[in-house]
Amino acid sequence: MKTEGIVPPVRSAIVALGLLAALLGGCATTTPKQQQVAAPASTAQLAEAQRQANAVVVKTLKRKVAIGRFSNETRYGKSFQVDASNDPLGKQASDMLATRLVASQKFLVFERPDLDKVKAEQSISQESGLVGVDALIMGSVTEFGRSTTGKSGFLSDTKIQTAHAKVEIRLVDVRSGHVFFTATGSGDATTESGDIAGFGSKADYDATLNDRAIAAAISDVQNTLMSKLQERPWRTDVLKIDGHQLYMSGGSRQGLKVGDTLAILHQGEQVKSGQSGFGITLPPATVGKVRVVSFFGDNETNEGSVAEILSGDLSGAQTSALYISESKE
């Protein structure tokens, strides 16, 4: 048998495969290995820079609020009270609310519940002057109680203690005495214990449940309360006008910054409404603008701002009829 005739086709196939491999090899590309380059700043620094870039700066002018002592309108603890003004439940609710308003850094909070003590101290130190506020917060604890429930089995026993609290908040316009807003908050706190075949936890009377229930009720109402307080228009009084300079109450602690532009307004006429019986102030008139240039004072009660008058003729104007407010432009 002869095989010489099939050699040329095999050789041709080998040559063709070689050419194809060469062509594919010429088309292939190699990617050079990338080297990692360390960032000039740490990961924490980069994260902080990104956070600051994304942060939205919201200007907040702090409103001045005062908290009156809360009352206890429940039967809880009444039999142990000698003086209603020393009610621990109402005092606890007002103190919790004051702490949270201060912690929010959106308000200047002033003391009113112990006003008699403040006045007595002022008479001793020859001081006499209380800071006026934009709104007075009053309130009461209207519901408070405890209950104990549980389940008993052949070898197990479960005990659940629950405390419930409800608070009523009202905001009062200090100029007219009008209650312009009310809100309600409620909260519960529980603790559970149990044992199986004589092994487990034994829960005695948990006094902290009272505190947690009141705190939960305050938390339930505080956001609504803060939003309503911030709706009140921010304003301050004019202390003195000296040429092209104006001195006004309030400074950096109330949220003002150097360069802020504010409006000067002339108070509207006050008239009494025959329909409601309330005194109504007619709309004010804008008479000029000022720009804050510096501050003075060392605390919330004596701080002020120096501003340059940008527009408006204030010569001969009575400072008692003027006030400063946020510019609408």
GIPE-V489481 format. One record per residue. N is the residue number from 1. RES is the residue in one small letter. PHI is phi in whole degrees, -180 to 180 (* if undefined). OMEGA is omega as a letter, one per 30 degrees, with the letter a starting at -180 (* if undefined). D_FIRST is the distance of its C-alpha to the first C-alpha in whole Angstrom. Layout:
{{N RES PHI OMEGA D_FIRST} {N RES PHI OMEGA D_FIRST}}
This chain:
{{1 m * a 0} {2 k -100 a 4} {3 t -120 a 7} {4 e -61 a 10} {5 g -72 a 11} {6 i -99 a 12} {7 v -68 a 14} {8 p -57 l 17} {9 p -61 l 18} {10 v -64 l 18} {11 r -61 a 20} {12 s -64 l 22} {13 a -67 l 23} {14 i -65 l 24} {15 v -64 a 26} {16 a -63 l 28} {17 l -64 l 29} {18 g -64 l 30} {19 l -63 l 32} {20 l -63 l 34} {21 a -64 l 35} {22 a -64 l 37} {23 l -64 l 38} {24 l -64 l 39} {25 g -65 l 40} {26 g -72 a 43} {27 c -81 a 44} {28 a -69 l 45} {29 t -122 l 49} {30 t -113 l 50} {31 t -96 a 54} {32 p -65 a 56} {33 k -68 a 58} {34 q -81 l 61} {35 q -99 l 64} {36 q -78 l 67} {37 v -112 a 70} {38 a -69 l 73} {39 a -68 a 76} {40 p -67 l 79} {41 a -124 a 81} {42 s -73 l 81} {43 t -61 l 79} {44 a -64 l 83} {45 q -66 l 84} {46 l -65 l 82} {47 a -65 l 82} {48 e -66 l 86} {49 a -63 l 86} {50 q -67 l 84} {51 r -64 l 86} {52 q -68 l 89} {53 a -68 a 87} {54 n -88 a 87} {55 a -69 l 90} {56 v -101 a 93} {57 v -81 a 96} {58 v -112 l 99} {59 k -79 a 103} {60 t -127 l 105} {61 l -90 a 109} {62 k -73 l 110} {63 r -81 l 113} {64 k -98 a 116} {65 v -130 l 116} {66 a -126 a 118} {67 i -112 l 118} {68 g -82 a 121} {69 r -63 l 121} {70 f -73 l 119} {71 s -105 l 121} {72 n -104 a 120} {73 e -98 l 121} {74 t -101 l 120} {75 r -85 a 122} {76 y -66 l 119} {77 g 77 a 122} {78 k -64 a 125} {79 s -69 a 127} {80 f -99 a 126} {81 q -88 l 127} {82 v -100 a 131} {83 d -126 a 130} {84 a -63 a 128} {85 s -71 l 127} {86 n -102 a 125} {87 d -62 a 123} {88 p -70 a 120} {89 l -68 l 117} {90 g -66 l 118} {91 k -63 l 118} {92 q -64 a 115} {93 a -64 a 114} {94 s -69 l 115} {95 d -66 l 114} {96 m -63 a 111} {97 l -65 l 111} {98 a -61 a 112} {99 t -61 a 110} {100 r -74 l 107} {101 l -67 l 108} {102 v -66 a 109} {103 a -65 l 105} {104 s -70 a 104} {105 q 59 l 106} {106 k -114 a 107} {107 f -141 l 110} {108 l -102 a 113} {109 v -103 a 115} {110 f -118 a 119} {111 e -86 l 121} {112 r -130 a 123} {113 p -57 a 123} {114 d -102 a 126} {115 l -62 l 128} {116 d -63 l 131} {117 k -67 l 130} {118 v -63 a 128} {119 k -65 l 132} {120 a -63 l 134} {121 e -66 l 131} {122 q -66 l 132} {123 s -66 l 136} {124 i -72 a 136} {125 s -92 l 134} {126 q 61 l 135} {127 e -104 l 132} {128 s -151 l 132} {129 g 175 l 130} {130 l -108 a 127} {131 v -76 l 124} {132 g -72 a 123} {133 v -121 l 120} {134 d -82 a 118} {135 a -157 l 118} {136 l -110 a 119} {137 i -99 l 117} {138 m -119 a 119} {139 g -169 l 117} {140 s -156 l 118} {141 v -92 a 116} {142 t -100 l 116} {143 e -140 l 114} {144 f -160 l 114} {145 g -168 l 113} {146 r -132 l 111} {147 s -145 l 110} {148 t -129 l 108} {149 t -129 l 106} {150 g 179 l 103} {151 k -132 l 102} {152 s -120 l 102} {153 g -122 a 100} {154 f -63 a 100} {155 l -125 a 99} {156 s -130 l 98} {157 d -148 a 101} {158 t -125 a 100} {159 k -129 a 103} {160 i -122 l 103} {161 q -103 a 105} {162 t -132 l 106} {163 a -120 a 108} {164 h -127 l 108} {165 a -139 l 110} {166 k -140 a 111} {167 v -123 l 112} {168 e -115 a 114} {169 i -116 l 114} {170 r -138 l 116} {171 l -108 a 117} {172 v -119 l 120} {173 d -75 a 121} {174 v -70 a 124} {175 r -78 a 126} {176 s -113 a 126} {177 g 79 a 126} {178 h -80 l 123} {179 v -82 a 120} {180 f -102 l 117} {181 f -161 l 115} {182 t -134 l 114} {183 a -152 a 111} {184 t -126 l 110} {185 g -134 l 108} {186 s -136 a 107} {187 g -159 l 105} {188 d -130 l 104} {189 a -141 a 103} {190 t -133 l 102} {191 t -142 a 101} {192 e -130 l 100} {193 s -143 a 100} {194 g -167 l 99} {195 d -145 l 99} {196 i -125 l 97} {197 a 53 l 98} {198 g 87 l 101} {199 f -112 l 99} {200 g 146 a 98} {201 s -95 l 100} {202 k -116 a 104} {203 a -99 l 105} {204 d -85 l 109} {205 y -63 a 111} {206 d -98 a 108} {207 a -71 a 111} {208 t -69 l 108} {209 l -60 l 107} {210 n -58 a 110} {211 d -62 a 109} {212 r -69 l 105} {213 a -68 l 107} {214 i -67 l 109} {215 a -62 l 106} {216 a -66 l 104} {217 a -67 l 107} {218 i -65 l 107} {219 s -62 a 104} {220 d -66 a 103} {221 v -109 a 106} {222 q -67 a 106} {223 n -65 l 103} {224 t -64 a 105} {225 l -63 a 108} {226 m -63 l 107} {227 s -62 a 105} {228 k -68 l 109} {229 l -64 a 110} {230 q -74 l 108} {231 e -75 l 109} {232 r -65 a 113} {233 p -64 l 113} {234 w -82 l 114} {235 r -153 l 117} {236 t -148 a 119} {237 d -96 l 123} {238 v -88 a 124} {239 l -88 a 126} {240 k -163 l 127} {241 i -118 a 127} {242 d -131 a 127} {243 g 64 l 127} {244 h -95 l 123} {245 q -112 l 122} {246 l -133 l 122} {247 y -108 a 122} {248 m -138 l 121} {249 s -74 l 120} {250 g 90 a 117} {251 g -148 a 114} {252 s -64 a 111} {253 r -68 l 111} {254 q -96 l 112} {255 g 100 l 108} {256 l -75 l 110} {257 k -134 l 108} {258 v -61 a 109} {259 g 101 l 108} {260 d -63 l 109} {261 t -104 a 111} {262 l -126 a 113} {263 a -99 l 115} {264 i -101 a 119} {265 l -122 l 121} {266 h -100 a 124} {267 q -59 l 125} {268 g -75 a 126} {269 e -68 l 129} {270 q -96 l 130} {271 v -131 l 131} {272 k -100 a 132} {273 s -82 l 130} {274 g -75 a 133} {275 q -78 a 130} {276 s -106 a 128} {277 g 86 l 131} {278 f -86 l 129} {279 g -78 a 129} {280 i -117 l 127} {281 t -95 l 126} {282 l -69 a 125} {283 p -57 l 122} {284 p -76 l 122} {285 a -116 l 122} {286 t -76 a 119} {287 v -116 l 122} {288 g 172 l 119} {289 k -137 l 116} {290 v -133 l 116} {291 r -126 a 113} {292 v -70 a 113} {293 v -119 l 114} {294 s -165 a 115} {295 f -127 l 116} {296 f -147 a 119} {297 g 97 a 120} {298 d -124 l 118} {299 n -156 a 118} {300 e -65 a 117} {301 t -89 a 121} {302 n -124 a 122} {303 e -78 l 119} {304 g -153 a 119} {305 s -131 l 117} {306 v -104 a 119} {307 a -131 l 117} {308 e -95 a 118} {309 i -80 a 119} {310 l -89 a 117} {311 s -155 l 119} {312 g 100 l 122} {313 d -102 a 125} {314 l -107 a 127} {315 s -65 l 130} {316 g 81 a 133} {317 a -76 l 130} {318 q -83 a 131} {319 t -63 a 129} {320 s -67 a 130} {321 a -94 a 128} {322 l -110 l 125} {323 y -152 a 122} {324 i -109 l 118} {325 s -142 l 115} {326 e -63 l 112} {327 s -77 a 111} {328 k -83 a 109} {329 e -95 * 108}}
